[in-house]
Structures are given as C-alpha cells and as structure tokens.
Amino acid sequence: MLALLAMTALAAAPATVPASPCRAESLALRTDGENGNFNGMSHGGTRLIVRNTGSSDCLLPGLPTVIFLDADGKTLATERKAPAGMHPGPVVLPVRLAPGAEASTPLRWVSGEVYDDSRCVSIARVGVRYGAKALVEGLASGRICAPGDAPAAVEQPPLSVKK
C-alpha cells in the first residue's frame, strides 16, 4: 500500500524540463554601482546583472567568465579570486534562469595605489564571456590596480538569482 502511494505521488509531481545552456543572444547585461556602495577605501566595484531575454529557461555558469576592457576595447589582465572557503577551487553549479529573470554577482577590486609597486589601469567596460561571444556593458568610471606585473584580482562570488 505504501509503495502504491509513493508511485501515485511521483506520477502526480510535475516533471522538471531540462534547460539548455543560455545563449549570449538571449541574454542582456547591465551593471549597478548601487549609489557608490562598492566604492570606499581604495576599493571599487559594481553589481553585474544578467537577464534572460529568451522565451525558455536556460542555464548560466555559476561563476561566469568576467572580463574588463579599457577605452580602446583591449582586455585587461585580471584574475578571479576564489570565493572564500572554496579551496583548492570552487565547484559551483549552474544557475537556472527563467524567462525575464535576473542573476547577479557583486564584483569588487582594488582601485587605489596601495601596493609598493602599484600598476593601475582605467576600466571602461565590463563583460561576461559565453563561449566565443561576450556581452559587454560600459562602466561610468573606474580603475583597477595590481602589484607590479601581476594581474589585478577581482572578487566574484557565484551568481545568485533574484527572487
């Protein structure tokens, strides 16, 4: 009897439709400085927001590849700092994004000359790479700094879906 009840409950449960990876053509990107919330003592940042403009659910990488560009469109040398507590490396599941839904992550970086051999460059745009394509959005202003010839470190937690 218990087995019959369990089978009936499973049959009544809606099936989850598998989602395909999101395509760049079905996504929109924007940034939000949150009225200076990310800017402070030698630090800068922005919230990166990805919206599904398509007509079906799709999957985004939980830690998408973020790029920074200068005013000439040249990609700047940056590296993502692993989220806290994820050593030796992050294992992050994809994020399911319904049509019209948004996922976001706060990005933070050093913007002041705090290193003995600081090297700072101006950031004009930020983007997210999906395969061979990238969605790119302008930033009001900003700069990113690193020690010497090292790539600039960017804090990037996994994407979270707005509820």
C-alpha positions, 0 to 999 in steps of 0.5 A: 500500500505504501509503495502504491502511494509513493508511485501515485505521488511521483506520477502526480509531481510535475516533471522538471524540463531540462534547460539548455545552456543560455545563449549570449543572444538571449541574454542582456547585461547591465551593471549597478554601482548601487549609489557608490556602495562598492566604492570606499577605501581604495576599493571599487566595484559594481553589481553585474546583472544578467537577464534572460531575454529568451522565451525558455529557461536556460542555464548560466555558469555559476561563476561566469567568465568576467572580463574588463576592457579599457577605452580602446576595447583591449582586455585587461589582465585580471584574475578571479579570486576564489570565493572564500572557503572554496579551496583548492577551487570552487565547484559551483553549479549552474544557475537556472534562469527563467524567462525575464529573470535576473542573476547577479554577482557583486564584483569588487577590486582594488582601485587605489595605489596601495601596493609598493609597486602599484600598476593601475589601469582605467576600466571602461567596460565590463563583460561576461564571456559565453563561449566565443561571444561576450556581452559587454556593458560600459562602466561610468568610471573606474580603475583597477590596480595590481602589484607590479606585473601581476594581474589585478584580482577581482572578487566574484562570488557565484551568481545568485538569482533574484527572487 
